[in-house]
Amino acid sequence: MTYLSRYTLKAALGLAASADDDAKSAEPADTITQDQVADLQTRIVATGTDIPGFLKYMAKACKCEIGAIEDIPAASYDKAVAALKAKAARAAEPSA
């Protein structure tokens, strides 16, 4: 429904307007830079991380769709690095 139609209908029916972000929440988030992509790829290779599994983990973490490393939202970059650092740390621990 268009913006004008929506507000015309609300006015005609006497409905109170709720908070409206003019569909900004539907806009795609900024994604990570090419340098960040390269950094994550290096960490993924170093830890032997399964890329589809990592992308699925990141998609769940940011509650968004991620089809490739380049699609990771910029706001989720630190979480991705932390996850890969944690995996590297676990791999470096001596096994019992």
mmCIF file as gemmi writes it, N, C-alpha and C atoms, coordinates in Angstrom:
data_model
loop_
_atom_site.group_PDB
_atom_site.id
_atom_site.type_symbol
_atom_site.label_atom_id
_atom_site.label_alt_id
_atom_site.label_comp_id
_atom_site.label_asym_id
_atom_site.label_entity_id
_atom_site.label_seq_id
_atom_site.pdbx_PDB_ins_code
_atom_site.Cartn_x
_atom_site.Cartn_y
_atom_site.Cartn_z
_atom_site.occupancy
_atom_site.B_iso_or_equiv
_atom_site.pdbx_formal_charge
_atom_site.auth_seq_id
_atom_site.auth_asym_id
_atom_site.pdbx_PDB_model_num
ATOM 1 N N . MET Axp A 1 ? 0.852 -1.166 0 1 0 ? 1 A 1
ATOM 2 C CA . MET Axp A 1 ? 0 0 0 1 0 ? 1 A 1
ATOM 3 C C . MET Axp A 1 ? 0.902 1.234 0 1 0 ? 1 A 1
ATOM 4 N N . THR Axp A 2 ? 0.589 2.191 -0.777 1 0 ? 2 A 1
ATOM 5 C CA . THR Axp A 2 ? 1.425 3.385 -0.846 1 0 ? 2 A 1
ATOM 6 C C . THR Axp A 2 ? 1.249 4.243 0.401 1 0 ? 2 A 1
ATOM 7 N N . TYR Axp A 3 ? 2.2 5.096 0.581 1 0 ? 3 A 1
ATOM 8 C CA . TYR Axp A 3 ? 2.184 5.998 1.735 1 0 ? 3 A 1
ATOM 9 C C . TYR Axp A 3 ? 0.895 6.818 1.758 1 0 ? 3 A 1
ATOM 10 N N . LEU Axp A 4 ? 0.535 7.431 0.614 1 0 ? 4 A 1
ATOM 11 C CA . LEU Axp A 4 ? -0.658 8.269 0.551 1 0 ? 4 A 1
ATOM 12 C C . LEU Axp A 4 ? -1.925 7.457 0.821 1 0 ? 4 A 1
ATOM 13 N N . SER Axp A 5 ? -2.03 6.293 0.217 1 0 ? 5 A 1
ATOM 14 C CA . SER Axp A 5 ? -3.219 5.451 0.43 1 0 ? 5 A 1
ATOM 15 C C . SER Axp A 5 ? -3.358 5.06 1.889 1 0 ? 5 A 1
ATOM 16 N N . ARG Axp A 6 ? -2.23 4.694 2.492 1 0 ? 6 A 1
ATOM 17 C CA . ARG Axp A 6 ? -2.243 4.25 3.888 1 0 ? 6 A 1
ATOM 18 C C . ARG Axp A 6 ? -2.747 5.373 4.794 1 0 ? 6 A 1
ATOM 19 N N . TYR Axp A 7 ? -2.219 6.572 4.614 1 0 ? 7 A 1
ATOM 20 C CA . TYR Axp A 7 ? -2.621 7.672 5.488 1 0 ? 7 A 1
ATOM 21 C C . TYR Axp A 7 ? -4.011 8.208 5.163 1 0 ? 7 A 1
ATOM 22 N N . THR Axp A 8 ? -4.436 8.108 3.932 1 0 ? 8 A 1
ATOM 23 C CA . THR Axp A 8 ? -5.801 8.487 3.578 1 0 ? 8 A 1
ATOM 24 C C . THR Axp A 8 ? -6.787 7.544 4.264 1 0 ? 8 A 1
ATOM 25 N N . LEU Axp A 9 ? -6.48 6.252 4.214 1 0 ? 9 A 1
ATOM 26 C CA . LEU Axp A 9 ? -7.333 5.257 4.862 1 0 ? 9 A 1
ATOM 27 C C . LEU Axp A 9 ? -7.36 5.476 6.375 1 0 ? 9 A 1
ATOM 28 N N . LYS Axp A 10 ? -6.22 5.742 6.97 1 0 ? 10 A 1
ATOM 29 C CA . LYS Axp A 10 ? -6.176 5.988 8.41 1 0 ? 10 A 1
ATOM 30 C C . LYS Axp A 10 ? -7.004 7.213 8.775 1 0 ? 10 A 1
ATOM 31 N N . ALA Axp A 11 ? -6.882 8.26 7.992 1 0 ? 11 A 1
ATOM 32 C CA . ALA Axp A 11 ? -7.638 9.483 8.27 1 0 ? 11 A 1
ATOM 33 C C . ALA Axp A 11 ? -9.134 9.246 8.109 1 0 ? 11 A 1
ATOM 34 N N . ALA Axp A 12 ? -9.537 8.525 7.076 1 0 ? 12 A 1
ATOM 35 C CA . ALA Axp A 12 ? -10.954 8.261 6.821 1 0 ? 12 A 1
ATOM 36 C C . ALA Axp A 12 ? -11.574 7.415 7.924 1 0 ? 12 A 1
ATOM 37 N N . LEU Axp A 13 ? -10.789 6.491 8.46 1 0 ? 13 A 1
ATOM 38 C CA . LEU Axp A 13 ? -11.295 5.607 9.506 1 0 ? 13 A 1
ATOM 39 C C . LEU Axp A 13 ? -11.054 6.15 10.912 1 0 ? 13 A 1
ATOM 40 N N . GLY Axp A 14 ? -10.334 7.249 11.008 1 0 ? 14 A 1
ATOM 41 C CA . GLY Axp A 14 ? -10.069 7.84 12.317 1 0 ? 14 A 1
ATOM 42 C C . GLY Axp A 14 ? -9.095 7.031 13.151 1 0 ? 14 A 1
ATOM 43 N N . LEU Axp A 15 ? -8.198 6.324 12.494 1 0 ? 15 A 1
ATOM 44 C CA . LEU Axp A 15 ? -7.223 5.504 13.216 1 0 ? 15 A 1
ATOM 45 C C . LEU Axp A 15 ? -6.041 6.349 13.645 1 0 ? 15 A 1
ATOM 46 N N . ALA Axp A 16 ? -5.519 6.036 14.809 1 0 ? 16 A 1
ATOM 47 C CA . ALA Axp A 16 ? -4.327 6.74 15.289 1 0 ? 16 A 1
ATOM 48 C C . ALA Axp A 16 ? -3.109 6.193 14.561 1 0 ? 16 A 1
ATOM 49 N N . ALA Axp A 17 ? -2.244 7.071 14.161 1 0 ? 17 A 1
ATOM 50 C CA . ALA Axp A 17 ? -1.02 6.654 13.464 1 0 ? 17 A 1
ATOM 51 C C . ALA Axp A 17 ? -0.018 6.128 14.479 1 0 ? 17 A 1
ATOM 52 N N . SER Axp A 18 ? 0.587 5.03 14.141 1 0 ? 18 A 1
ATOM 53 C CA . SER Axp A 18 ? 1.658 4.486 14.978 1 0 ? 18 A 1
ATOM 54 C C . SER Axp A 18 ? 2.98 5.005 14.438 1 0 ? 18 A 1
ATOM 55 N N . ALA Axp A 19 ? 4.036 4.699 15.125 1 0 ? 19 A 1
ATOM 56 C CA . ALA Axp A 19 ? 5.362 5.13 14.661 1 0 ? 19 A 1
ATOM 57 C C . ALA Axp A 19 ? 5.626 4.537 13.289 1 0 ? 19 A 1
ATOM 58 N N . ASP Axp A 20 ? 6.004 5.38 12.361 1 0 ? 20 A 1
ATOM 59 C CA . ASP Axp A 20 ? 6.248 4.943 10.993 1 0 ? 20 A 1
ATOM 60 C C . ASP Axp A 20 ? 7.623 5.409 10.573 1 0 ? 20 A 1
ATOM 61 N N . ASP Axp A 21 ? 8.44 4.482 10.131 1 0 ? 21 A 1
ATOM 62 C CA . ASP Axp A 21 ? 9.791 4.841 9.709 1 0 ? 21 A 1
ATOM 63 C C . ASP Axp A 21 ? 9.899 4.985 8.195 1 0 ? 21 A 1
ATOM 64 N N . ASP Axp A 22 ? 8.75 5.13 7.522 1 0 ? 22 A 1
ATOM 65 C CA . ASP Axp A 22 ? 8.708 5.271 6.065 1 0 ? 22 A 1
ATOM 66 C C . ASP Axp A 22 ? 9.481 4.155 5.373 1 0 ? 22 A 1
ATOM 67 N N . ALA Axp A 23 ? 9.326 2.946 5.857 1 0 ? 23 A 1
ATOM 68 C CA . ALA Axp A 23 ? 9.909 1.721 5.298 1 0 ? 23 A 1
ATOM 69 C C . ALA Axp A 23 ? 11.425 1.645 5.419 1 0 ? 23 A 1
ATOM 70 N N . LYS Axp A 24 ? 12.014 2.449 6.295 1 0 ? 24 A 1
ATOM 71 C CA . LYS Axp A 24 ? 13.465 2.385 6.462 1 0 ? 24 A 1
ATOM 72 C C . LYS Axp A 24 ? 13.906 1.042 7.006 1 0 ? 24 A 1
ATOM 73 N N . SER Axp A 25 ? 13.073 0.406 7.803 1 0 ? 25 A 1
ATOM 74 C CA . SER Axp A 25 ? 13.437 -0.896 8.343 1 0 ? 25 A 1
ATOM 75 C C . SER Axp A 25 ? 13.47 -1.968 7.259 1 0 ? 25 A 1
ATOM 76 N N . ALA Axp A 26 ? 12.839 -1.715 6.135 1 0 ? 26 A 1
ATOM 77 C CA . ALA Axp A 26 ? 12.848 -2.677 5.034 1 0 ? 26 A 1
ATOM 78 C C . ALA Axp A 26 ? 14.044 -2.474 4.109 1 0 ? 26 A 1
ATOM 79 N N . GLU Axp A 27 ? 14.758 -1.372 4.267 1 0 ? 27 A 1
ATOM 80 C CA . GLU Axp A 27 ? 15.924 -1.12 3.436 1 0 ? 27 A 1
ATOM 81 C C . GLU Axp A 27 ? 17.062 -2.032 3.865 1 0 ? 27 A 1
ATOM 82 N N . PRO Axp A 28 ? 17.863 -2.479 2.901 1 0 ? 28 A 1
ATOM 83 C CA . PRO Axp A 28 ? 18.989 -3.338 3.27 1 0 ? 28 A 1
ATOM 84 C C . PRO Axp A 28 ? 20.016 -2.567 4.1 1 0 ? 28 A 1
ATOM 85 N N . ALA Axp A 29 ? 20.596 -3.251 5.041 1 0 ? 29 A 1
ATOM 86 C CA . ALA Axp A 29 ? 21.609 -2.637 5.894 1 0 ? 29 A 1
ATOM 87 C C . ALA Axp A 29 ? 22.917 -2.489 5.119 1 0 ? 29 A 1
ATOM 88 N N . ASP Axp A 30 ? 23.758 -1.555 5.561 1 0 ? 30 A 1
ATOM 89 C CA . ASP Axp A 30 ? 25.081 -1.425 4.959 1 0 ? 30 A 1
ATOM 90 C C . ASP Axp A 30 ? 25.841 -2.715 5.195 1 0 ? 30 A 1
ATOM 91 N N . THR Axp A 31 ? 26.594 -3.149 4.203 1 0 ? 31 A 1
ATOM 92 C CA . THR Axp A 31 ? 27.349 -4.394 4.324 1 0 ? 31 A 1
ATOM 93 C C . THR Axp A 31 ? 28.822 -4.092 4.575 1 0 ? 31 A 1
ATOM 94 N N . ILE Axp A 32 ? 29.56 -5.125 4.921 1 0 ? 32 A 1
ATOM 95 C CA . ILE Axp A 32 ? 30.969 -4.962 5.249 1 0 ? 32 A 1
ATOM 96 C C . ILE Axp A 32 ? 31.769 -4.536 4.014 1 0 ? 32 A 1
ATOM 97 N N . THR Axp A 33 ? 32.918 -3.932 4.274 1 0 ? 33 A 1
ATOM 98 C CA . THR Axp A 33 ? 33.791 -3.449 3.207 1 0 ? 33 A 1
ATOM 99 C C . THR Axp A 33 ? 34.566 -4.614 2.586 1 0 ? 33 A 1
ATOM 100 N N . GLN Axp A 34 ? 35.209 -4.355 1.459 1 0 ? 34 A 1
ATOM 101 C CA . GLN Axp A 34 ? 36.022 -5.394 0.811 1 0 ? 34 A 1
ATOM 102 C C . GLN Axp A 34 ? 37.205 -5.795 1.695 1 0 ? 34 A 1
ATOM 103 N N . ASP Axp A 35 ? 37.778 -4.854 2.445 1 0 ? 35 A 1
ATOM 104 C CA . ASP Axp A 35 ? 38.861 -5.19 3.379 1 0 ? 35 A 1
ATOM 105 C C . ASP Axp A 35 ? 38.354 -6.118 4.478 1 0 ? 35 A 1
ATOM 106 N N . GLN Axp A 36 ? 37.143 -5.866 4.959 1 0 ? 36 A 1
ATOM 107 C CA . GLN Axp A 36 ? 36.561 -6.733 5.987 1 0 ? 36 A 1
ATOM 108 C C . GLN Axp A 36 ? 36.236 -8.113 5.415 1 0 ? 36 A 1
ATOM 109 N N . VAL Axp A 37 ? 35.778 -8.153 4.166 1 0 ? 37 A 1
ATOM 110 C CA . VAL Axp A 37 ? 35.531 -9.44 3.501 1 0 ? 37 A 1
ATOM 111 C C . VAL Axp A 37 ? 36.831 -10.239 3.444 1 0 ? 37 A 1
ATOM 112 N N . ALA Axp A 38 ? 37.918 -9.593 3.01 1 0 ? 38 A 1
ATOM 113 C CA . ALA Axp A 38 ? 39.217 -10.264 2.909 1 0 ? 38 A 1
ATOM 114 C C . ALA Axp A 38 ? 39.681 -10.757 4.275 1 0 ? 38 A 1
ATOM 115 N N . ASP Axp A 39 ? 39.478 -9.939 5.317 1 0 ? 39 A 1
ATOM 116 C CA . ASP Axp A 39 ? 39.861 -10.333 6.68 1 0 ? 39 A 1
ATOM 117 C C . ASP Axp A 39 ? 39.081 -11.576 7.114 1 0 ? 39 A 1
ATOM 118 N N . LEU Axp A 40 ? 37.777 -11.565 6.891 1 0 ? 40 A 1
ATOM 119 C CA . LEU Axp A 40 ? 36.966 -12.726 7.28 1 0 ? 40 A 1
ATOM 120 C C . LEU Axp A 40 ? 37.363 -13.966 6.482 1 0 ? 40 A 1
ATOM 121 N N . GLN Axp A 41 ? 37.63 -13.805 5.195 1 0 ? 41 A 1
ATOM 122 C CA . GLN Axp A 41 ? 38.029 -14.95 4.375 1 0 ? 41 A 1
ATOM 123 C C . GLN Axp A 41 ? 39.333 -15.553 4.891 1 0 ? 41 A 1
ATOM 124 N N . THR Axp A 42 ? 40.279 -14.702 5.281 1 0 ? 42 A 1
ATOM 125 C CA . THR Axp A 42 ? 41.551 -15.178 5.834 1 0 ? 42 A 1
ATOM 126 C C . THR Axp A 42 ? 41.305 -15.955 7.123 1 0 ? 42 A 1
ATOM 127 N N . ARG Axp A 43 ? 40.454 -15.422 7.983 1 0 ? 43 A 1
ATOM 128 C CA . ARG Axp A 43 ? 40.144 -16.092 9.25 1 0 ? 43 A 1
ATOM 129 C C . ARG Axp A 43 ? 39.393 -17.407 9.019 1 0 ? 43 A 1
ATOM 130 N N . ILE Axp A 44 ? 38.513 -17.425 8.032 1 0 ? 44 A 1
ATOM 131 C CA . ILE Axp A 44 ? 37.744 -18.635 7.709 1 0 ? 44 A 1
ATOM 132 C C . ILE Axp A 44 ? 38.679 -19.74 7.242 1 0 ? 44 A 1
ATOM 133 N N . VAL Axp A 45 ? 39.61 -19.394 6.368 1 0 ? 45 A 1
ATOM 134 C CA . VAL Axp A 45 ? 40.572 -20.381 5.87 1 0 ? 45 A 1
ATOM 135 C C . VAL Axp A 45 ? 41.47 -20.864 7.007 1 0 ? 45 A 1
ATOM 136 N N . ALA Axp A 46 ? 41.953 -19.942 7.822 1 0 ? 46 A 1
ATOM 137 C CA . ALA Axp A 46 ? 42.856 -20.289 8.923 1 0 ? 46 A 1
ATOM 138 C C . ALA Axp A 46 ? 42.209 -21.227 9.936 1 0 ? 46 A 1
ATOM 139 N N . THR Axp A 47 ? 40.917 -21.09 10.131 1 0 ? 47 A 1
ATOM 140 C CA . THR Axp A 47 ? 40.225 -21.926 11.127 1 0 ? 47 A 1
ATOM 141 C C . THR Axp A 47 ? 39.54 -23.14 10.503 1 0 ? 47 A 1
ATOM 142 N N . GLY Axp A 48 ? 39.585 -23.246 9.178 1 0 ? 48 A 1
ATOM 143 C CA . GLY Axp A 48 ? 38.918 -24.373 8.515 1 0 ? 48 A 1
ATOM 144 C C . GLY Axp A 48 ? 37.413 -24.327 8.673 1 0 ? 48 A 1
ATOM 145 N N . THR Axp A 49 ? 36.867 -23.129 8.716 1 0 ? 49 A 1
ATOM 146 C CA . THR Axp A 49 ? 35.433 -22.936 8.936 1 0 ? 49 A 1
ATOM 147 C C . THR Axp A 49 ? 34.64 -23.275 7.688 1 0 ? 49 A 1
ATOM 148 N N . ASP Axp A 50 ? 33.537 -23.969 7.88 1 0 ? 50 A 1
ATOM 149 C CA . ASP Axp A 50 ? 32.602 -24.284 6.802 1 0 ? 50 A 1
ATOM 150 C C . ASP Axp A 50 ? 31.844 -23.003 6.45 1 0 ? 50 A 1
ATOM 151 N N . ILE Axp A 51 ? 32.039 -22.5 5.235 1 0 ? 51 A 1
ATOM 152 C CA . ILE Axp A 51 ? 31.45 -21.218 4.861 1 0 ? 51 A 1
ATOM 153 C C . ILE Axp A 51 ? 29.92 -21.237 4.911 1 0 ? 51 A 1
ATOM 154 N N . PRO Axp A 52 ? 29.24 -22.231 4.317 1 0 ? 52 A 1
ATOM 155 C CA . PRO Axp A 52 ? 27.77 -22.218 4.418 1 0 ? 52 A 1
ATOM 156 C C . PRO Axp A 52 ? 27.274 -22.247 5.867 1 0 ? 52 A 1
ATOM 157 N N . GLY Axp A 53 ? 27.942 -22.996 6.71 1 0 ? 53 A 1
ATOM 158 C CA . GLY Axp A 53 ? 27.57 -23.043 8.121 1 0 ? 53 A 1
ATOM 159 C C . GLY Axp A 53 ? 27.798 -21.711 8.811 1 0 ? 53 A 1
ATOM 160 N N . PHE Axp A 54 ? 28.913 -21.058 8.484 1 0 ? 54 A 1
ATOM 161 C CA . PHE Axp A 54 ? 29.22 -19.749 9.058 1 0 ? 54 A 1
ATOM 162 C C . PHE Axp A 54 ? 28.197 -18.714 8.605 1 0 ? 54 A 1
ATOM 163 N N . LEU Axp A 55 ? 27.835 -18.747 7.328 1 0 ? 55 A 1
ATOM 164 C CA . LEU Axp A 55 ? 26.845 -17.793 6.825 1 0 ? 55 A 1
ATOM 165 C C . LEU Axp A 55 ? 25.488 -18.022 7.473 1 0 ? 55 A 1
ATOM 166 N N . LYS Axp A 56 ? 25.139 -19.278 7.707 1 0 ? 56 A 1
ATOM 167 C CA . LYS Axp A 56 ? 23.877 -19.592 8.379 1 0 ? 56 A 1
ATOM 168 C C . LYS Axp A 56 ? 23.9 -19.069 9.818 1 0 ? 56 A 1
ATOM 169 N N . TYR Axp A 57 ? 25.03 -19.248 10.491 1 0 ? 57 A 1
ATOM 170 C CA . TYR Axp A 57 ? 25.192 -18.734 11.857 1 0 ? 57 A 1
ATOM 171 C C . TYR Axp A 57 ? 25.041 -17.214 11.886 1 0 ? 57 A 1
ATOM 172 N N . MET Axp A 58 ? 25.7 -16.543 10.942 1 0 ? 58 A 1
ATOM 173 C CA . MET Axp A 58 ? 25.642 -15.081 10.898 1 0 ? 58 A 1
ATOM 174 C C . MET Axp A 58 ? 24.234 -14.593 10.553 1 0 ? 58 A 1
ATOM 175 N N . ALA Axp A 59 ? 23.548 -15.298 9.655 1 0 ? 59 A 1
ATOM 176 C CA . ALA Axp A 59 ? 22.182 -14.912 9.293 1 0 ? 59 A 1
ATOM 177 C C . ALA Axp A 59 ? 21.266 -15.008 10.514 1 0 ? 59 A 1
ATOM 178 N N . LYS Axp A 60 ? 21.456 -16.054 11.285 1 0 ? 60 A 1
ATOM 179 C CA . LYS Axp A 60 ? 20.644 -16.213 12.499 1 0 ? 60 A 1
ATOM 180 C C . LYS Axp A 60 ? 20.984 -15.12 13.52 1 0 ? 60 A 1
ATOM 181 N N . ALA Axp A 61 ? 22.265 -14.793 13.622 1 0 ? 61 A 1
ATOM 182 C CA . ALA Axp A 61 ? 22.703 -13.786 14.587 1 0 ? 61 A 1
ATOM 183 C C . ALA Axp A 61 ? 22.163 -12.395 14.254 1 0 ? 61 A 1
ATOM 184 N N . CYS Axp A 62 ? 22.093 -12.07 12.97 1 0 ? 62 A 1
ATOM 185 C CA . CYS Axp A 62 ? 21.628 -10.719 12.61 1 0 ? 62 A 1
ATOM 186 C C . CYS Axp A 62 ? 20.163 -10.715 12.182 1 0 ? 62 A 1
ATOM 187 N N . LYS Axp A 63 ? 19.54 -11.886 12.188 1 0 ? 63 A 1
ATOM 188 C CA . LYS Axp A 63 ? 18.136 -12.009 11.787 1 0 ? 63 A 1
ATOM 189 C C . LYS Axp A 63 ? 17.916 -11.396 10.402 1 0 ? 63 A 1
ATOM 190 N N . CYS Axp A 64 ? 18.777 -11.815 9.47 1 0 ? 64 A 1
ATOM 191 C CA . CYS Axp A 64 ? 18.697 -11.324 8.099 1 0 ? 64 A 1
ATOM 192 C C . CYS Axp A 64 ? 19.142 -12.432 7.154 1 0 ? 64 A 1
ATOM 193 N N . GLU Axp A 65 ? 18.998 -12.201 5.874 1 0 ? 65 A 1
ATOM 194 C CA . GLU Axp A 65 ? 19.431 -13.181 4.882 1 0 ? 65 A 1
ATOM 195 C C . GLU Axp A 65 ? 20.845 -12.866 4.45 1 0 ? 65 A 1
ATOM 196 N N . ILE Axp A 66 ? 21.687 -13.889 4.478 1 0 ? 66 A 1
ATOM 197 C CA . ILE Axp A 66 ? 23.075 -13.745 4.043 1 0 ? 66 A 1
ATOM 198 C C . ILE Axp A 66 ? 23.385 -14.888 3.097 1 0 ? 66 A 1
ATOM 199 N N . GLY Axp A 67 ? 23.697 -14.544 1.849 1 0 ? 67 A 1
ATOM 200 C CA . GLY Axp A 67 ? 24.01 -15.561 0.853 1 0 ? 67 A 1
ATOM 201 C C . GLY Axp A 67 ? 25.493 -15.684 0.576 1 0 ? 67 A 1
ATOM 202 N N . ALA Axp A 68 ? 26.26 -14.671 0.983 1 0 ? 68 A 1
ATOM 203 C CA . ALA Axp A 68 ? 27.701 -14.654 0.757 1 0 ? 68 A 1
ATOM 204 C C . ALA Axp A 68 ? 28.352 -13.8 1.836 1 0 ? 68 A 1
ATOM 205 N N . ILE Axp A 69 ? 29.649 -13.944 1.983 1 0 ? 69 A 1
ATOM 206 C CA . ILE Axp A 69 ? 30.36 -13.172 2.994 1 0 ? 69 A 1
ATOM 207 C C . ILE Axp A 69 ? 30.127 -11.679 2.792 1 0 ? 69 A 1
ATOM 208 N N . GLU Axp A 70 ? 30.073 -11.259 1.534 1 0 ? 70 A 1
ATOM 209 C CA . GLU Axp A 70 ? 29.874 -9.846 1.199 1 0 ? 70 A 1
ATOM 210 C C . GLU Axp A 70 ? 28.537 -9.297 1.695 1 0 ? 70 A 1
ATOM 211 N N . ASP Axp A 71 ? 27.587 -10.18 1.997 1 0 ? 71 A 1
ATOM 212 C CA . ASP Axp A 71 ? 26.257 -9.77 2.435 1 0 ? 71 A 1
ATOM 213 C C . ASP Axp A 71 ? 26.16 -9.526 3.939 1 0 ? 71 A 1
ATOM 214 N N . ILE Axp A 72 ? 27.224 -9.804 4.671 1 0 ? 72 A 1
ATOM 215 C CA . ILE Axp A 72 ? 27.181 -9.621 6.124 1 0 ? 72 A 1
ATOM 216 C C . ILE Axp A 72 ? 27.014 -8.138 6.435 1 0 ? 72 A 1
ATOM 217 N N . PRO Axp A 73 ? 26.026 -7.788 7.266 1 0 ? 73 A 1
ATOM 218 C CA . PRO Axp A 73 ? 25.826 -6.378 7.614 1 0 ? 73 A 1
ATOM 219 C C . PRO Axp A 73 ? 27.044 -5.816 8.346 1 0 ? 73 A 1
ATOM 220 N N . ALA Axp A 74 ? 27.343 -4.562 8.09 1 0 ? 74 A 1
ATOM 221 C CA . ALA Axp A 74 ? 28.485 -3.906 8.737 1 0 ? 74 A 1
ATOM 222 C C . ALA Axp A 74 ? 28.363 -3.977 10.257 1 0 ? 74 A 1
ATOM 223 N N . ALA Axp A 75 ? 27.147 -3.864 10.763 1 0 ? 75 A 1
ATOM 224 C CA . ALA Axp A 75 ? 26.924 -3.909 12.213 1 0 ? 75 A 1
ATOM 225 C C . ALA Axp A 75 ? 27.244 -5.283 12.809 1 0 ? 75 A 1
ATOM 226 N N . SER Axp A 76 ? 27.329 -6.316 11.974 1 0 ? 76 A 1
ATOM 227 C CA . SER Axp A 76 ? 27.601 -7.673 12.461 1 0 ? 76 A 1
ATOM 228 C C . SER Axp A 76 ? 29.049 -8.103 12.267 1 0 ? 76 A 1
ATOM 229 N N . TYR Axp A 77 ? 29.88 -7.226 11.721 1 0 ? 77 A 1
ATOM 230 C CA . TYR Axp A 77 ? 31.282 -7.58 11.45 1 0 ? 77 A 1
ATOM 231 C C . TYR Axp A 77 ? 32.014 -7.997 12.723 1 0 ? 77 A 1
ATOM 232 N N . ASP Axp A 78 ? 31.889 -7.219 13.794 1 0 ? 78 A 1
ATOM 233 C CA . ASP Axp A 78 ? 32.587 -7.549 15.044 1 0 ? 78 A 1
ATOM 234 C C . ASP Axp A 78 ? 32.154 -8.897 15.588 1 0 ? 78 A 1
ATOM 235 N N . LYS Axp A 79 ? 30.886 -9.22 15.451 1 0 ? 79 A 1
ATOM 236 C CA . LYS Axp A 79 ? 30.382 -10.525 15.903 1 0 ? 79 A 1
ATOM 237 C C . LYS Axp A 79 ? 30.999 -11.651 15.084 1 0 ? 79 A 1
ATOM 238 N N . ALA Axp A 80 ? 31.151 -11.426 13.777 1 0 ? 80 A 1
ATOM 239 C CA . ALA Axp A 80 ? 31.755 -12.434 12.903 1 0 ? 80 A 1
ATOM 240 C C . ALA Axp A 80 ? 33.213 -12.669 13.282 1 0 ? 80 A 1
ATOM 241 N N . VAL Axp A 81 ? 33.943 -11.583 13.514 1 0 ? 81 A 1
ATOM 242 C CA . VAL Axp A 81 ? 35.35 -11.7 13.911 1 0 ? 81 A 1
ATOM 243 C C . VAL Axp A 81 ? 35.458 -12.415 15.254 1 0 ? 81 A 1
ATOM 244 N N . ALA Axp A 82 ? 34.608 -12.057 16.195 1 0 ? 82 A 1
ATOM 245 C CA . ALA Axp A 82 ? 34.641 -12.683 17.52 1 0 ? 82 A 1
ATOM 246 C C . ALA Axp A 82 ? 34.372 -14.183 17.42 1 0 ? 82 A 1
ATOM 247 N N . ALA Axp A 83 ? 33.431 -14.573 16.579 1 0 ? 83 A 1
ATOM 248 C CA . ALA Axp A 83 ? 33.112 -15.997 16.418 1 0 ? 83 A 1
ATOM 249 C C . ALA Axp A 83 ? 34.303 -16.756 15.842 1 0 ? 83 A 1
ATOM 250 N N . LEU Axp A 84 ? 34.97 -16.164 14.863 1 0 ? 84 A 1
ATOM 251 C CA . LEU Axp A 84 ? 36.122 -16.825 14.253 1 0 ? 84 A 1
ATOM 252 C C . LEU Axp A 84 ? 37.33 -16.84 15.198 1 0 ? 84 A 1
ATOM 253 N N . LYS Axp A 85 ? 37.495 -15.785 15.998 1 0 ? 85 A 1
ATOM 254 C CA . LYS Axp A 85 ? 38.566 -15.774 16.997 1 0 ? 85 A 1
ATOM 255 C C . LYS Axp A 85 ? 38.319 -16.85 18.053 1 0 ? 85 A 1
ATOM 256 N N . ALA Axp A 86 ? 37.075 -17.005 18.474 1 0 ? 86 A 1
ATOM 257 C CA . ALA Axp A 86 ? 36.733 -18.024 19.467 1 0 ? 86 A 1
ATOM 258 C C . ALA Axp A 86 ? 37.008 -19.419 18.921 1 0 ? 86 A 1
ATOM 259 N N . LYS Axp A 87 ? 36.697 -19.627 17.648 1 0 ? 87 A 1
ATOM 260 C CA . LYS Axp A 87 ? 36.96 -20.93 17.033 1 0 ? 87 A 1
ATOM 261 C C . LYS Axp A 87 ? 38.461 -21.194 16.973 1 0 ? 87 A 1
ATOM 262 N N . ALA Axp A 88 ? 39.242 -20.171 16.626 1 0 ? 88 A 1
ATOM 263 C CA . ALA Axp A 88 ? 40.696 -20.319 16.572 1 0 ? 88 A 1
ATOM 264 C C . ALA Axp A 88 ? 41.255 -20.632 17.964 1 0 ? 88 A 1
ATOM 265 N N . ALA Axp A 89 ? 40.72 -19.977 18.985 1 0 ? 89 A 1
ATOM 266 C CA . ALA Axp A 89 ? 41.167 -20.211 20.35 1 0 ? 89 A 1
ATOM 267 C C . ALA Axp A 89 ? 40.855 -21.639 20.789 1 0 ? 89 A 1
ATOM 268 N N . ARG Axp A 90 ? 39.652 -22.11 20.438 1 0 ? 90 A 1
ATOM 269 C CA . ARG Axp A 90 ? 39.297 -23.499 20.789 1 0 ? 90 A 1
ATOM 270 C C . ARG Axp A 90 ? 40.212 -24.489 20.096 1 0 ? 90 A 1
ATOM 271 N N . ALA Axp A 91 ? 40.569 -24.208 18.851 1 0 ? 91 A 1
ATOM 272 C CA . ALA Axp A 91 ? 41.437 -25.113 18.097 1 0 ? 91 A 1
ATOM 273 C C . ALA Axp A 91 ? 42.848 -25.116 18.66 1 0 ? 91 A 1
ATOM 274 N N . ALA Axp A 92 ? 43.28 -24.008 19.272 1 0 ? 92 A 1
ATOM 275 C CA . ALA Axp A 92 ? 44.628 -23.897 19.809 1 0 ? 92 A 1
ATOM 276 C C . ALA Axp A 92 ? 44.774 -24.56 21.173 1 0 ? 92 A 1
ATOM 277 N N . GLU Axp A 93 ? 43.638 -24.84 21.835 1 0 ? 93 A 1
ATOM 278 C CA . GLU Axp A 93 ? 43.678 -25.476 23.154 1 0 ? 93 A 1
ATOM 279 C C . GLU Axp A 93 ? 44.165 -26.908 23.014 1 0 ? 93 A 1
ATOM 280 N N . PRO Axp A 94 ? 45.034 -27.33 23.947 1 0 ? 94 A 1
ATOM 281 C CA . PRO Axp A 94 ? 45.467 -28.727 23.896 1 0 ? 94 A 1
ATOM 282 C C . PRO Axp A 94 ? 44.301 -29.665 24.21 1 0 ? 94 A 1
ATOM 283 N N . SER Axp A 95 ? 44.221 -30.744 23.452 1 0 ? 95 A 1
ATOM 284 C CA . SER Axp A 95 ? 43.121 -31.692 23.711 1 0 ? 95 A 1
ATOM 285 C C . SER Axp A 95 ? 43.463 -32.574 24.893 1 0 ? 95 A 1
ATOM 286 N N . ALA Axp A 96 ? 42.428 -32.91 25.621 1 0 ? 96 A 1
ATOM 287 C CA . ALA Axp A 96 ? 42.618 -33.695 26.859 1 0 ? 96 A 1
ATOM 288 C C . ALA Axp A 96 ? 42.579 -35.161 26.566 1 0 ? 96 A 1
